[in-house]
Amino acid sequence: MKTLTTVAAMILAAATFTACSKAKQESAPAAPQPAAKTFTVGFDAEFPPYGYKDGDTYKGFDLDLAREVCKRKGWTFVAKPIDWDAKDAELDSGSIDCIWNGFTQQGREGQYTWTPAYVDNSQVVIVAANSAIAKLADLAGKNVAVQTDTPVQKALQGQDEDNAAVGALGKTFKQILVVPTYNNAVMELETGAVDAVALDVGVAKQKIADKPGAFKMLDEIIMKETYGIGFKKGNDALAVEVWAAYVEMLADGTVDKIAAEYKIDGVIR
């Protein structure tokens, strides 16, 4: 009987302990969960089809790629429009994690930690649909608009030793008008303030599609370029993580699906 009583007492004690423990667990606040990593992408909000504002949201080829990377990594995606002239300050201060926005690598090779190139891009020229300009040589004596702080601007102004031929072409122009965005450049073309705009081929195709019959693109290109994702110099670990997710997306067809939606040519495999 003593043995049975002892066993019963042990069972009762165990039950009481379990009940008390459960009550404590239910009353105790839940342990805080670690916050999801935030991945902030700096971009030019007037750069369709790569990044732009559509209603109350930001979208574009590059932003959709970045969103998918965050989805796969369990990160919180933040799209941060920036002043293109201030992009380096934004990156250096840590307010953005990368520049992912049709970001040309040529002429900037040593300034950032780059991913491999993911889009083969070219610099082209658009003119009014009824313009007599049909080839690059016809731009002699003409006014040409470019976006500020772009490789094509620097090359046309003779600041790129590797593209001396482009600099020679720029010297034939009457004026190179440097404006804040490609939207500004196209507006100058529409008003007749300039005769042509030198810009990325993807943007050129978007502008032509947006206003059928308003513009045409010259067959000759000014220079070849590639796009990469630019991180602060030395931030190799984050660049490797992002690129690994992108490679998965490329392999399973996600990149091609997004590229088709935005009519992007030149995805590098």
TARAKA-V52864 format. One record per backbone hydrogen bond with DSSP energy under -0.5 kcal/mol. CO is the residue of the C=O (numbers start at 1). NH is the residue of the N-H. E is the energy in kcal/mol with one decimal. If there is no record, write none. Layout:
# TARAKA-V52864
co: [CO CO]
nh: [NH NH]
e: [E E]
This chain:
# TARAKA-V52864
co: [1 2 3 4 5 6 7 8 9 10 11 12 13 14 15 16 17 18 19 20 21 22 23 24 37 38 39 39 40 40 40 41 42 43 43 44 45 46 47 47 49 50 50 51 52 54 57 59 60 61 62 63 64 65 66 67 68 69 70 70 75 76 78 78 79 80 82 83 84 86 87 88 89 90 90 90 91 97 98 98 99 102 103 105 108 108 112 113 118 119 119 121 122 122 123 123 124 125 126 127 128 134 135 136 137 139 142 142 142 143 143 144 145 146 147 150 151 152 153 154 155 159 160 161 163 163 164 165 166 167 168 169 170 172 175 175 176 177 177 179 181 182 183 184 185 186 187 188 188 188 189 196 197 197 199 200 201 202 203 204 205 206 207 209 211 211 214 216 223 225 226 227 227 228 229 229 230 231 232 234 235 236 237 238 239 240 241 242 243 244 245 246 247 248 249 249 250 253 254 255 256 257 258 259 259 260 263 266]
nh: [5 6 7 8 9 10 11 12 13 14 15 16 17 18 19 20 21 22 23 24 25 26 27 28 76 40 41 78 42 97 98 80 100 45 82 47 53 183 50 51 61 62 63 47 59 57 54 52 64 65 66 67 68 69 70 71 72 73 74 75 77 39 41 80 81 43 84 86 87 90 91 92 93 94 95 96 94 232 42 100 230 104 228 108 111 112 114 231 268 121 227 225 124 201 222 223 199 218 197 216 131 219 138 139 140 142 144 174 175 195 196 177 198 179 150 154 155 156 157 159 158 161 163 164 166 167 168 169 170 171 172 172 173 141 144 177 178 146 179 148 185 186 187 188 189 190 191 192 193 194 192 145 126 199 124 204 205 206 207 208 209 210 211 212 214 215 129 127 123 121 105 118 119 230 115 231 99 113 235 236 239 240 241 242 243 244 245 246 247 248 249 250 251 252 254 255 253 257 258 259 260 261 262 263 264 263 265 120]
e: [-3.0 -2.5 -2.5 -2.8 -2.6 -2.3 -2.6 -2.8 -2.7 -2.8 -2.7 -2.6 -2.5 -2.7 -2.6 -2.5 -2.8 -2.6 -2.4 -2.4 -2.4 -2.5 -2.1 -2.2 -3.6 -0.6 -0.6 -2.3 -0.6 -3.0 -1.2 -2.9 -1.4 -0.7 -2.4 -0.7 -1.0 -0.5 -1.5 -1.8 -3.3 -0.7 -1.2 -2.2 -2.7 -1.6 -3.5 -2.4 -2.5 -1.9 -2.4 -2.4 -1.9 -2.1 -2.3 -2.3 -2.1 -1.8 -1.5 -2.1 -0.6 -3.2 -2.8 -0.6 -0.6 -1.7 -0.6 -1.9 -1.2 -2.2 -2.1 -2.9 -1.9 -0.6 -1.3 -1.1 -0.7 -0.5 -2.9 -0.6 -2.2 -0.8 -2.2 -2.4 -1.9 -0.7 -0.7 -2.7 -2.3 -0.8 -2.6 -4.2 -0.5 -2.4 -3.6 -0.9 -2.3 -2.5 -2.1 -2.3 -2.1 -0.5 -1.4 -2.0 -1.4 -2.3 -0.5 -2.1 -1.4 -2.7 -1.3 -2.7 -2.4 -2.6 -0.6 -2.1 -2.8 -2.5 -1.8 -3.4 -1.5 -0.6 -1.6 -0.7 -0.6 -1.8 -2.2 -1.8 -2.4 -1.6 -0.5 -1.5 -1.3 -3.1 -2.7 -0.6 -0.7 -2.6 -0.6 -2.6 -1.7 -2.6 -2.1 -2.0 -1.6 -2.5 -2.0 -0.6 -1.7 -1.3 -0.7 -2.6 -2.2 -0.5 -3.1 -2.6 -2.5 -1.6 -2.6 -2.2 -2.2 -2.4 -1.3 -0.6 -2.2 -0.6 -2.3 -2.3 -3.1 -2.7 -2.2 -2.3 -1.0 -0.6 -1.4 -0.5 -2.7 -2.2 -2.7 -1.8 -1.5 -2.5 -2.0 -2.5 -2.4 -2.2 -1.7 -2.2 -2.6 -1.6 -1.9 -2.4 -2.2 -2.0 -1.3 -1.4 -0.7 -1.9 -2.2 -2.8 -2.3 -1.6 -1.5 -0.5 -2.7 -0.7 -0.5 -3.1]
